[in-house]
Amino acid sequence: MLEKLRIPPCGAYCEACKSYGTTCAGCVETNGNPFFLGGMGLDVCPVWQCAEKHEVEHCGNCSDFPCSEFLSWYDPDRGVVTSLRRAGLLALRKRIGEEAWVRWVKEKKIGFGG
């Protein structure tokens, strides 16, 4: 299902990101390796790896959510509030389901969840 919807497990919505489709193919399309990881010395997003390890479609479905891995993954230029924002988006995603969540994000014009 995530392949079809192209939404990563972390709570971000790639299609709302200004880099999506230009400098970045998206997290799902790159198997958790968005373009910005290269500048961080990473091959795969640690949140992506964690979701795979726990076999969940998104972090909100994990019994450990929100874990330290999730909470420590944020844009340092924007602060830890980005992790908290994604946590809220994931709680909603879990409650209303994948397709309804995507519709809601598009309707509300929610930007990049990172």
C-alpha positions in Angstrom: 0.0 0.0 0.0 2.8 2.5 0.8 4.3 1.8 -2.6 1.0 3.0 -4.2 0.6 6.0 -2.0 4.3 6.9 -1.8 4.3 7.9 1.8 7.2 7.1 4.2 6.8 5.7 7.7 8.1 8.8 9.5 5.0 11.1 9.1 6.4 13.2 6.3 4.3 13.6 3.1 6.9 13.6 0.3 4.6 15.0 -2.4 4.3 18.2 -0.4 8.0 18.7 -0.2 9.5 21.3 -2.6 12.3 18.9 -3.4 10.0 16.0 -4.4 10.2 15.3 -8.1 13.1 17.6 -8.7 16.2 16.9 -6.5 14.4 14.0 -4.6 12.5 11.0 -5.9 10.9 10.4 -2.5 11.6 8.1 0.4 9.5 5.2 -0.8 11.0 5.3 -4.4 14.5 5.4 -3.0 13.9 2.8 -0.3 14.6 5.2 2.5 17.4 7.1 0.9 16.2 10.6 0.1 18.7 13.0 -1.5 19.6 14.9 1.7 21.1 11.8 3.5 24.2 11.9 1.4 25.2 15.2 3.0 24.7 13.6 6.4 26.9 10.6 5.6 24.0 8.1 5.7 22.9 5.5 3.2 19.5 4.9 4.6 17.2 6.9 6.9 17.4 5.5 10.4 13.6 5.9 10.9 13.0 4.0 7.7 15.3 1.2 8.9 13.6 1.1 12.3 10.1 0.8 10.7 11.4 -2.0 8.5 12.9 -3.8 11.5 9.6 -3.5 13.4 7.6 -4.5 10.3 5.2 -1.5 10.5 3.9 0.6 7.6 4.5 3.7 9.7 5.9 4.6 13.0 2.5 5.4 14.5 1.7 1.6 14.2 4.7 0.6 16.3 4.3 -0.4 19.9 7.4 1.6 20.8 6.1 4.9 19.3 7.3 7.5 19.9 10.8 6.0 20.4 14.1 7.8 20.8 15.0 7.0 17.2 11.9 8.8 16.0 12.2 11.7 18.4 15.9 12.3 17.6 15.3 12.5 13.8 14.5 16.1 13.0 15.7 19.0 10.9 18.3 20.8 13.1 17.5 24.1 11.4 13.9 23.8 12.4 14.2 22.1 15.8 12.7 19.1 17.6 9.2 20.5 17.0 9.4 18.8 13.6 9.5 15.4 15.3 6.5 16.4 17.4 4.6 17.6 14.4 5.2 14.3 12.6 4.1 12.4 15.7 0.8 14.2 15.5 0.4 13.5 11.8 1.2 9.8 12.5 -1.4 9.6 15.3 -4.0 10.9 12.8 -2.8 8.6 10.1 -3.2 5.6 12.4 -6.7 6.7 13.5 -8.2 7.5 10.0 -6.2 5.2 7.7 -3.7 5.7 4.9 -6.0 6.9 2.1 -8.1 9.2 4.3 -4.9 10.6 5.8 -3.5 11.5 2.4 -6.8 13.2 1.4 -6.8 15.1 4.7 -3.1 16.3 4.2 -3.9 17.4 0.7 -7.1 19.2 1.7 -5.4 21.0 4.6 -2.4 21.7 2.4 -0.1 20.3 5.1 3.5 20.8 4.0 6.5 18.6 4.4 6.1 16.8 7.7 9.8 16.6 8.4 
